[in-house]
Amino acid sequence: MTDKRVYNFSAGPSQLPMPVLEAARDQMLNYNGSGQSVMEMSHRSAVYQQIFDETKADLKELLNIPDNYKILLLHGGATQQFGTVALNLLHKGRADYIVTGQFSGKAAQEASKFGDVHIAYSGKEGGFKHIPSQDELDIRDDIDYVHLCNNNTIYGTEWNYVPDTKGAPLVVDMSSDILSRPVDVSKYGVIYAGAQKNMGIAGLGVIIIREDLITPHKENIQVLSEYDTMVKSDSMYNTPPAYAIYVLGLMLKWLKSMGGLEEMQKRSVAKAKLLYDYLDNQDFYIPHAEPAARSNMNVTFTTPNKDLDAKFVKESIEAGMVNLKGHRSVGGIRASIYNAMPIEGVEYLVDFMKKFAEENK
Ligand SMILES: *Cc1c(COP(=O)(O)O)cnc(C)c1O
């Protein structure tokens, strides 16, 4: 039990910035003089419509989304899009998937229910420590799209280039690094992300889709998975995840007040560098990802053995840091340092790591 806020290194749902939590608290009982909380209001009301419209406009501004892209704010987080993308974008019935971790593997598996899925690269045998170079990708001709996952939350690897897809649209799962750096949206056909890593709370999927990829109404797709209907109804065919959209809006306003994505990139790079510089200059911890593939969002490493991993996690909790335990498929330690993690939290973690290494050598 503690009455203080902890440093939360969770991979998701993750820590939110204090100003976002405070705004949600202050507006909880009476949003903007409406006499209601956002949780209670009709999604068809003028007061909610304004929240919704501003959220979309702020996302467009922050990510510099071109006019020929639509923004959807839908239920089901990122996973719902694994199948939805395939259902909407498969016309020839062929898609290539680059598998650099568990989520891209799941996306490929889901899409294979609906079409001919070819694995253009798999990092599985190498323990998902690597991001492939262009030469390592086996991309077919005549496909509907190529799919990749931009940041591999579980393994701590991140793409730092946009591969050539031989003209096929590129679909990218950006769940764990969206809004951490500027991206050139025009290089992608579809960007999708669950909100709870870097931009809000769980249950909301943000989808940014190039207009020409929204194909006309298909009778054989369940309606909530149909981009055409969702675009035409502006994500409100049914009740949208209204409160999660509101929190996204608060996050976007906070990001704007902080200086936007260039500033977030500077901060992310500085935070990650603190950890990686330390890891590269000691011989107790073993970093997981290859140096060239390292993520600025999720930093993964192990101690010399499983017992010490467990001891590290236990003592880190006692020191006021939570959720540093690595994903069950990798073990070890994972520090997720998304937008909301202040640099002081990372400095505190590095000091703890140094002390723990000294004590347990
Ligand atoms: C967390 C995560 C997902 C799954 O998100 P849900 O919102 O739980 O469906 C998918 N892809 C990546 C890269 C993630 O980090």
Ligand as a Chemical Component Dictionary entry (heavy atoms), coordinates in Angstrom:
data_LIG
# 
_chem_comp.id                   LIG 
_chem_comp.type                 NON-POLYMER 
_chem_comp.pdbx_formal_charge   0 
_chem_comp.three_letter_code    LIG 
# 
loop_
_chem_comp_atom.comp_id 
_chem_comp_atom.atom_id 
_chem_comp_atom.alt_atom_id 
_chem_comp_atom.type_symbol 
_chem_comp_atom.charge 
_chem_comp_atom.model_Cartn_x 
_chem_comp_atom.model_Cartn_y 
_chem_comp_atom.model_Cartn_z 
_chem_comp_atom.pdbx_ordinal 
LIG C1 C1 C 0 -0.542 -4.098 -27.098 1  
LIG C2 C2 C 0 -0.338 -4.333 -28.541 2  
LIG C3 C3 C 0 -1.348 -4.919 -29.340 3  
LIG C4 C4 C 0 -2.650 -5.381 -28.764 4  
LIG O1 O1 O 0 -3.428 -4.297 -28.401 5  
LIG P1 P1 P 0 -4.912 -4.489 -27.874 6  
LIG O2 O2 O 0 -5.406 -3.087 -27.789 7  
LIG O3 O3 O 0 -4.791 -5.190 -26.566 8  
LIG O4 O4 O 0 -5.634 -5.295 -28.885 9  
LIG C5 C5 C 0 -1.096 -5.073 -30.677 10 
LIG N1 N1 N 0 0.071  -4.695 -31.219 11 
LIG C6 C6 C 0 1.052  -4.138 -30.489 12 
LIG C7 C7 C 0 2.322  -3.728 -31.152 13 
LIG C8 C8 C 0 0.876  -3.933 -29.130 14 
LIG O5 O5 O 0 1.858  -3.392 -28.403 15 
# 
loop_
_chem_comp_bond.comp_id 
_chem_comp_bond.atom_id_1 
_chem_comp_bond.atom_id_2 
_chem_comp_bond.value_order 
_chem_comp_bond.pdbx_ordinal 
LIG C1 C2 SING 1  
LIG C2 C3 SING 2  
LIG C2 C8 DOUB 3  
LIG C3 C4 SING 4  
LIG C3 C5 DOUB 5  
LIG C4 O1 SING 6  
LIG O1 P1 SING 7  
LIG P1 O2 DOUB 8  
LIG P1 O3 SING 9  
LIG P1 O4 SING 10 
LIG C5 N1 SING 11 
LIG N1 C6 DOUB 12 
LIG C6 C7 SING 13 
LIG C6 C8 SING 14 
LIG C8 O5 SING 15 
# 
